Amino acid sequence: MNPSTELIMSNVVLTCLQTDKFKTNCLSVNLLTPLSRETAAKNALIPAVLCRGTATLPDMAAIASKLDSLYGARIKPFIRKKGEIQVIGLYADFADDAFIPEKSDILEQITGLISEMLLMPKTHGGLLLREYVDSEKEQLLEQIRGRINDKRAYSIQRLFENMCAMEEYSTDKLGTESEAEGVTANELTRHYHAVLAASPIEIFYCGSAEPARVKAAVKASLASLPRSEEEPDMGTDIRMNSLEEAPRYFEDSLQVTQGKLAIGFRLGDCMEDPNIAAIRVFNAVYGGSANSKLFMNVREKLSLCYFASSFVDLHKGILAVSSGIEFDKYDAALSEILSQLDAVKRGDVSSHELSSAKSSVASDYRTIEDSPLALEDFYLNQTLIGPDCSPSELAALAEEITLKEVIAIAKGVECDAIYFLRGEKEEA
């Protein structure tokens, strides 16, 4: 599967992945906006409000009826955070022509419906419908307030809020509660028009249709898309090194029975010209796989935690460790988590650990090719950070990574911040 990519309008790029592998096609429209504390909640509201009604399909019932007539197609809003870029938009999946009994124009109909939702939302007096804005605002506020219920994700969120306090990366993709509470229909309408005109747009299609047909359908449906002549300031501030000589420490106290220890690292010089496959293999060796050092040693062998794993954000150049521990095991768990990183830096990695890590990363990459949704996210990431490879090509690269390459990446990693969520009773 080799994608074709083309600039089809001012700041609008279409990527087509033609394949007959799937029974369903996907089409996504991604608006790229700078991640900002001031606009994140407004951006998050836009796709949800657009899905509430259009000029000809004024409510969700009408939209659902239209989608049912298109063989059960679905269109969903999404919000994603890619480094310091907030991506908002609409994602559709629908039946492939090969599985529709008669000759079909379902691609053109889906493209037209997405465009109507994007360009002609339901309005009153030129403003987005207040009823829809207020309803979706309450839904957004519930999501923002509910983040604390998942303590594992909450601890990572709090780590980044503190570790990257002076960077836009500290902003959650949903924005803040205070910002969301203040959004009005008037304000959101103005912001919607500004985002629509200024945002670079990445459109992705995966299915059996010829790229020429997809291009024609997209260009026709987006003919009235407003475009600004100004080039937006888009990108992510990648900081190679920790902010201070010693790691910074942050903690919160809540009524929890299990402590959550989250540790943030900067990936270092490897981000100047990142070898994506090598960084992924390093992470799999350290904490990103079932045979990693964190899992096998900190959790299984030493029983210092209930869980321990690591992940990398290649958009920002950050490695993070997440673990759940007993409160009185904080010192031992922290020491051992850092000790396992030192072991990788020394090259204390067995051939089994390395081969297992490479197999894990290669398998993850190859699995991407089994899902249109995963392919859509993969090629968006490729647009933003590269490299210009298919998932199978990256899988092959991962299988060739050497221990020397893993050690080189590990040696550049610096611990920047430590966050601990402890229990209120334990503290008292």
C-alpha positions as CSV (number, residue, x, y, z in Angstrom):
1,M,0.0,0.0,0.0
2,N,1.7,3.1,-1.2
3,P,-0.1,6.4,-0.6
4,S,-0.2,9.3,-3.0
5,T,-0.1,12.8,-1.6
6,E,-1.1,16.0,-3.4
7,L,-1.7,19.7,-2.7
8,I,-5.3,20.1,-4.1
9,M,-6.1,23.6,-2.7
10,S,-4.3,26.3,-0.8
11,N,-3.0,24.7,2.3
12,V,-5.1,21.6,1.7
13,V,-3.3,18.3,1.2
14,L,-5.0,15.0,0.1
15,T,-3.4,11.7,0.9
16,C,-5.0,8.6,-0.8
17,L,-4.1,5.1,0.2
18,Q,-5.7,2.9,-2.5
19,T,-6.3,-0.7,-1.3
20,D,-9.0,-3.4,-1.7
21,K,-8.0,-4.9,1.6
22,F,-10.9,-3.6,3.7
23,K,-14.7,-3.9,3.5
24,T,-15.0,-0.3,4.7
25,N,-13.3,2.9,3.5
26,C,-12.3,5.8,5.7
27,L,-12.2,9.6,5.0
28,S,-10.9,12.1,7.5
29,V,-10.7,15.9,7.4
30,N,-8.0,17.2,9.8
31,L,-7.7,20.9,10.7
32,L,-4.3,21.6,12.2
33,T,-4.3,24.4,14.8
34,P,-1.6,25.6,17.3
35,L,-2.2,24.1,20.7
36,S,-2.9,27.0,23.1
37,R,-4.3,27.4,26.6
38,E,-6.5,30.2,25.3
39,T,-8.1,28.3,22.4
40,A,-7.9,24.6,23.2
41,A,-11.5,24.3,24.7
42,K,-13.0,26.3,21.8
43,N,-11.2,24.1,19.3
44,A,-12.4,21.0,21.1
45,L,-16.0,22.2,20.9
46,I,-16.0,22.9,17.1
47,P,-16.2,19.4,15.7
48,A,-18.8,18.3,18.3
49,V,-21.1,21.2,17.4
50,L,-20.6,20.7,13.7
51,C,-22.0,17.1,14.1
52,R,-25.2,18.4,15.7
53,G,-26.9,19.7,12.5
54,T,-26.4,21.2,9.1
55,A,-28.3,23.6,6.8
56,T,-30.3,20.7,5.2
57,L,-30.0,18.2,8.1
58,P,-30.9,20.3,11.1
59,D,-30.5,17.8,13.9
60,M,-28.7,14.6,14.9
61,A,-31.8,12.5,14.0
62,A,-31.7,13.8,10.4
63,I,-28.0,13.2,10.1
64,A,-28.4,9.7,11.5
65,S,-31.2,9.0,9.0
66,K,-29.0,10.1,6.1
67,L,-26.1,7.9,7.3
68,D,-28.4,4.9,7.6
69,S,-29.4,5.4,4.0
70,L,-25.7,5.2,3.1
71,Y,-25.5,1.6,4.3
72,G,-24.8,2.5,7.9
73,A,-22.0,4.9,7.4
74,R,-20.7,6.8,10.4
75,I,-19.2,10.3,10.8
76,K,-17.6,11.2,14.2
77,P,-15.9,14.3,15.6
78,F,-12.3,14.0,16.9
79,I,-9.8,16.0,18.9
80,R,-6.1,15.0,18.9
81,K,-2.9,16.4,20.4
82,K,0.2,16.0,18.3
83,G,3.0,17.6,20.2
84,E,2.0,21.3,20.3
85,I,-0.5,21.0,17.5
86,Q,-4.2,20.4,18.2
87,V,-5.9,18.5,15.4
88,I,-9.7,18.7,15.1
89,G,-12.0,17.4,12.5
90,L,-14.4,14.7,11.2
91,Y,-13.8,11.0,10.5
92,A,-16.1,8.9,8.3
93,D,-16.1,5.1,7.7
94,F,-18.4,3.7,5.1
95,A,-18.9,0.6,3.0
96,D,-16.5,0.0,0.1
97,D,-18.1,-0.1,-3.4
98,A,-17.2,-3.7,-3.8
99,F,-19.7,-4.6,-1.0
100,I,-22.6,-2.6,-2.3
101,P,-24.9,-4.5,-4.7
102,E,-25.5,-1.7,-7.2
103,K,-23.3,0.9,-8.7
104,S,-22.6,3.4,-5.9
105,D,-21.6,7.0,-5.4
106,I,-21.3,6.6,-1.7
107,L,-17.8,8.2,-1.7
108,E,-19.2,11.4,-3.3
109,Q,-22.2,11.4,-0.9
110,I,-20.0,11.0,2.2
111,T,-17.6,13.7,0.9
112,G,-20.5,16.0,0.3
113,L,-22.0,15.3,3.8
114,I,-18.7,15.9,5.6
115,S,-18.3,19.1,3.6
116,E,-21.8,20.3,4.5
117,M,-21.1,19.6,8.2
118,L,-17.8,21.5,8.0
119,L,-19.0,24.4,5.9
120,M,-22.7,24.7,6.4
121,P,-23.5,24.0,10.1
122,K,-27.0,24.7,11.5
123,T,-27.1,28.4,12.4
124,H,-29.6,31.1,13.6
125,G,-29.0,34.7,12.7
126,G,-25.6,33.7,11.4
127,L,-24.5,32.2,14.7
128,L,-24.0,28.6,15.6
129,L,-27.1,27.4,17.3
130,R,-26.9,28.4,21.0
131,E,-28.7,25.2,22.0
132,Y,-26.1,23.1,20.4
133,V,-23.2,25.1,21.7
134,D,-24.5,25.0,25.3
135,S,-25.2,21.3,25.1
136,E,-21.8,20.4,23.8
137,K,-20.2,22.7,26.2
138,E,-21.7,20.7,29.1
139,Q,-20.5,17.5,27.5
140,L,-17.0,18.9,27.2
141,L,-17.0,20.1,30.8
142,E,-18.1,16.6,32.0
143,Q,-15.1,15.1,30.1
144,I,-12.7,17.7,31.6
145,R,-14.0,17.2,35.1
146,G,-14.0,13.4,34.6
147,R,-10.3,13.2,33.8
148,I,-9.5,12.9,37.5
149,N,-11.4,9.6,37.7
150,D,-8.7,7.8,35.7
151,K,-5.8,8.2,38.2
152,R,-3.2,6.7,35.9
153,A,-4.0,9.1,33.0
154,Y,-4.5,11.9,35.5
155,S,-1.0,11.5,36.9
156,I,0.6,11.7,33.5
157,Q,-1.5,14.8,32.7
158,R,-0.4,16.4,36.0
159,L,3.3,15.4,35.2
160,F,3.1,17.2,31.9
161,E,1.3,20.2,33.3
162,N,4.1,20.7,35.8
163,M,7.1,19.5,33.7
164,C,6.1,21.6,30.7
165,A,4.5,24.5,32.6
166,M,6.2,27.1,30.4
167,E,5.4,25.2,27.1
168,E,2.1,24.9,25.3
169,Y,2.5,21.1,25.6
170,S,1.2,21.3,29.1
171,T,-2.3,22.1,27.7
172,D,-4.6,19.1,27.5
173,K,-6.3,18.5,24.1
174,L,-9.7,19.3,25.8
175,G,-8.6,22.6,27.2
176,T,-9.4,23.8,30.8
177,E,-12.6,23.9,32.7
178,S,-12.4,27.7,33.2
179,E,-11.9,28.3,29.5
180,A,-14.7,26.0,28.5
181,E,-17.2,27.5,30.9
182,G,-16.8,30.9,29.3
183,V,-17.5,29.9,25.7
184,T,-20.6,31.5,24.1
185,A,-22.3,30.9,20.8
186,N,-21.1,34.3,19.5
187,E,-17.5,33.7,20.5
188,L,-17.4,30.1,19.1
189,T,-18.9,31.3,15.8
190,R,-16.1,33.8,15.4
191,H,-13.5,31.3,16.4
192,Y,-14.9,28.6,14.0
193,H,-14.7,31.0,11.0
194,A,-11.1,32.0,11.9
195,V,-10.0,28.3,12.4
196,L,-11.7,27.2,9.1
197,A,-9.9,29.9,7.1
198,A,-6.5,29.7,8.7
199,S,-5.9,26.0,9.4
200,P,-3.8,23.8,7.2
201,I,-6.0,20.9,6.3
202,E,-4.9,17.3,5.9
203,I,-7.4,15.0,4.2
204,F,-6.9,11.2,4.3
205,Y,-8.7,8.5,2.3
206,C,-8.2,4.8,2.6
207,G,-10.2,2.5,0.2
208,S,-10.5,1.0,-3.2
209,A,-11.4,4.2,-5.1
210,E,-8.9,5.7,-7.6
211,P,-7.1,8.7,-6.3
212,A,-8.4,10.8,-9.2
213,R,-12.0,10.1,-8.2
214,V,-11.3,10.9,-4.6
215,K,-9.6,14.2,-5.6
216,A,-12.5,15.2,-7.8
217,A,-15.0,14.5,-5.0
218,V,-13.1,16.4,-2.4
219,K,-12.4,19.4,-4.6
220,A,-16.0,19.7,-5.7
221,S,-17.3,19.4,-2.1
222,L,-14.8,21.9,-0.7
223,A,-15.1,24.5,-3.5
224,S,-16.4,27.1,-1.1
225,L,-13.8,26.5,1.6
226,P,-12.4,29.9,2.8
227,R,-8.6,30.1,2.7
228,S,-6.4,32.7,4.4
229,E,-3.3,34.0,2.7
230,E,-1.4,34.1,6.0
231,E,0.8,31.1,6.8
232,P,0.0,29.9,10.3
233,D,2.8,29.5,12.9
234,M,2.7,25.7,13.3
235,G,5.1,23.4,15.0
236,T,6.4,22.0,18.3
237,D,9.1,23.4,20.5
238,I,11.3,20.4,21.1
239,R,13.6,20.8,24.1
240,M,16.5,18.4,24.1
241,N,17.6,18.8,27.8
242,S,16.1,18.9,31.2
243,L,15.2,22.3,32.6
244,E,17.4,22.1,35.7
245,E,20.4,20.1,36.8
246,A,18.4,18.0,39.2
247,P,15.0,16.6,38.4
248,R,12.1,18.7,39.6
249,Y,9.6,17.1,42.1
250,F,5.9,17.6,42.2
251,E,3.1,15.9,44.1
252,D,-0.6,16.0,44.8
253,S,-2.7,14.4,47.5
254,L,-6.0,12.8,46.9
255,Q,-8.2,10.1,48.5
256,V,-6.5,7.2,46.7
257,T,-5.4,3.7,47.9
258,Q,-2.6,3.4,45.4
259,G,0.1,5.9,44.7
260,K,0.8,6.9,41.1
261,L,4.4,7.7,40.2
262,A,5.0,9.4,36.9
263,I,8.4,10.4,35.6
264,G,9.2,12.6,32.6
265,F,12.4,12.5,30.6
266,R,13.7,14.6,27.6
267,L,15.0,12.3,24.8
268,G,18.0,14.5,24.2
269,D,20.2,14.9,21.1
270,C,18.6,12.0,19.2
271,M,15.7,14.4,18.4
272,E,17.9,16.5,16.2
273,D,17.6,13.9,13.5
274,P,15.4,11.2,15.1
275,N,15.7,7.6,14.1
276,I,12.0,6.7,14.8
277,A,12.5,2.9,14.7
278,A,15.5,3.0,17.0
279,I,13.7,5.3,19.5
280,R,10.8,2.9,19.5
281,V,13.0,-0.1,20.1
282,F,14.8,1.7,22.9
283,N,11.5,2.4,24.6
284,A,10.4,-1.3,24.1
285,V,13.7,-2.4,25.8
286,Y,13.2,0.0,28.7
287,G,9.4,-0.1,29.5
288,G,7.3,-0.2,26.4
289,S,6.7,-3.9,26.0
290,A,5.8,-7.1,28.0
291,N,9.4,-8.1,28.1
292,S,10.8,-4.7,29.1
293,K,13.2,-4.0,31.9
294,L,10.5,-2.1,33.9
295,F,7.9,-4.9,33.6
296,M,10.3,-7.9,34.1
297,N,12.4,-6.4,36.9
298,V,10.5,-3.6,38.7
299,R,7.1,-5.3,38.6
300,E,7.7,-9.0,38.3
301,K,11.1,-9.7,39.9
302,L,11.1,-7.1,42.7
303,S,7.3,-6.5,43.1
304,L,7.8,-2.8,43.7
305,C,4.7,-1.8,41.7
306,Y,1.4,-2.9,40.4
307,F,2.3,-1.7,36.9
308,A,5.2,0.1,35.3
309,S,5.5,1.0,31.7
310,S,7.0,3.8,29.5
311,F,6.0,5.5,26.3
312,V,7.5,8.1,24.0
313,D,5.9,11.2,22.4
314,L,8.0,11.6,19.2
315,H,6.2,14.9,18.4
316,K,7.7,16.5,21.5
317,G,10.8,14.4,22.3
318,I,9.6,13.2,25.6
319,L,9.8,9.8,27.4
320,A,7.4,9.2,30.3
321,V,7.1,6.3,32.8
322,S,3.9,5.5,34.5
323,S,3.6,3.3,37.6
324,G,1.3,2.4,40.4
325,I,2.9,1.7,43.8
326,E,2.3,1.4,47.5
327,F,3.0,4.7,49.2
328,D,5.8,3.3,51.3
329,K,7.6,1.9,48.2
330,Y,8.1,5.3,46.6
331,D,11.9,5.5,47.2
332,A,12.6,1.9,46.2
333,A,10.4,2.1,43.1
334,L,11.8,5.4,41.9
335,S,15.4,4.2,42.5
336,E,14.8,1.0,40.6
337,I,13.0,2.7,37.6
338,L,16.0,5.0,37.2
339,S,18.4,2.2,37.7
340,Q,16.9,0.2,34.8
341,L,17.4,3.2,32.5
342,D,21.1,3.3,33.7
343,A,21.4,-0.3,32.8
344,V,20.3,0.4,29.2
345,K,22.8,3.2,29.1
346,R,25.6,0.8,30.1
347,G,24.5,-1.7,27.5
348,D,23.3,-4.2,30.1
349,V,20.7,-5.6,27.7
350,S,20.6,-9.3,26.9
351,S,20.2,-10.6,23.3
352,H,16.7,-11.9,24.3
353,E,15.7,-8.4,25.6
354,L,16.8,-6.8,22.4
355,S,15.3,-9.3,20.1
356,S,12.0,-9.3,22.0
357,A,11.9,-5.5,21.8
358,K,12.5,-5.4,18.1
359,S,9.9,-8.1,17.5
360,S,7.4,-6.1,19.6
361,V,7.9,-2.9,17.7
362,A,7.9,-4.6,14.3
363,S,4.7,-6.4,15.2
364,D,3.0,-3.1,16.3
365,Y,4.0,-1.5,13.0
366,R,2.7,-4.3,10.9
367,T,-0.6,-4.4,12.9
368,I,-1.2,-0.8,11.7
369,E,-1.8,-2.1,8.2
370,D,-4.8,-4.1,9.4
371,S,-6.9,-1.0,10.4
372,P,-8.0,2.0,8.3
373,L,-8.2,4.0,11.5
374,A,-4.7,3.1,12.5
375,L,-3.4,3.9,9.0
376,E,-5.1,7.3,9.1
377,D,-3.3,8.2,12.4
378,F,0.0,6.8,11.1
379,Y,0.0,8.9,8.0
380,L,-1.0,12.0,9.8
381,N,2.0,11.4,12.2
382,Q,4.2,10.9,9.1
383,T,3.1,14.2,7.7
384,L,4.0,16.0,10.9
385,I,7.2,14.3,11.9
386,G,8.1,11.7,9.3
387,P,9.8,9.5,8.2
388,D,8.6,8.9,4.7
389,C,8.1,5.1,5.2
390,S,5.2,2.7,5.3
391,P,4.4,0.7,8.5
392,S,5.9,-2.4,7.0
393,E,9.1,-0.5,6.0
394,L,9.4,0.8,9.6
395,A,8.9,-2.7,10.9
396,A,11.8,-3.9,8.8
397,L,13.9,-1.0,10.0
398,A,13.1,-1.9,13.6
399,E,14.2,-5.5,13.1
400,E,17.7,-4.2,12.1
401,I,18.3,-1.9,15.1
402,T,21.5,-2.7,16.9
403,L,22.3,-2.5,20.6
404,K,24.7,0.2,19.9
405,E,21.9,2.4,18.5
406,V,19.8,1.7,21.6
407,I,22.6,2.6,23.9
408,A,23.3,5.9,22.0
409,I,19.6,6.9,22.5
410,A,19.6,5.9,26.2
411,K,22.7,7.9,26.9
412,G,21.0,11.1,25.7
413,V,17.9,10.7,27.9
414,E,17.7,13.1,30.9
415,C,15.2,12.9,33.8
416,D,13.4,16.3,34.0
417,A,10.5,15.9,36.4
418,I,9.0,13.5,38.9
419,Y,5.3,13.5,39.9
420,F,3.8,11.5,42.7
421,L,0.1,11.2,43.5
422,R,-0.1,10.2,47.1
423,G,-3.1,9.5,49.5
424,E,-4.4,12.1,51.8
425,K,-4.7,9.7,54.8
426,E,-1.1,8.5,54.2
427,E,0.2,12.0,54.2
428,A,-1.7,12.8,57.4
